[in-house]
Amino acid sequence: MKSLLQNLGVILVIIGAVILIACYAVGNVNNNAVLGGSLVLVVIGLIVYIVMNKRIAD
């Protein structure tokens, strides 16, 4: 469980990046909802990664 929490931020960033790559591959780059959602996933993933690694290290 501890390793899952450590990697949760990285998993969210990867999911956001995969969504962006998939949108580019299908040519759906004009849909702001999907692009914004993936941006939110990446930003939340970065924040979760920083917070969880600080909390687990202490």
N, C-alpha and C positions, 0 to 999 in steps of 0.2 A: 504494500500500500504506500509505503514511504517513497519508493522509486516512481510510482505512478504520480504522486503529488509533485515530485521534483520535475518530472517530464511533462506535466500538464500544460505548462506555458509553451513548450516547444511543440507539443501536439497541436495546440490551437493555432500557432503560427503556421505550421505545415498545412493544416486544413485550409486556412485563409489563402495561402499561396497556391494550393491545388485548385481552389475555386477560381482564383485569378487566371491561372494557366488554362483551365477548362473554358472559361469565358473567352479568352483570346483564341483558343483553338477552334471554337465554334463560330467565332466572329460576333459574339454578343457583347461588344464592348460599349454599347450605348445604353445599357440598362443600369441606371444609377443605383437602384435598390440592391442588386447583386454585388456590384462593385463596392458600395458603401458597407454592405454586410461583411464582405471579406476584409475590408479595411478595419472594421470594428473587431473582427476576430484576431487580426494580426496585432492590433494595439493592445487588446485585452490579454492576448497571449504573452506579449512582452512584459506587461505589468505583472501578470500572475507569475511569470518566470522569475522576475526580480524579487517579488515579495516572498514567494514560497522558498526560494533558495536562501534568503536572509533568515527566514523563520526556522527552517530546518537546520541551518548551520549553527544557530544559537542554542 
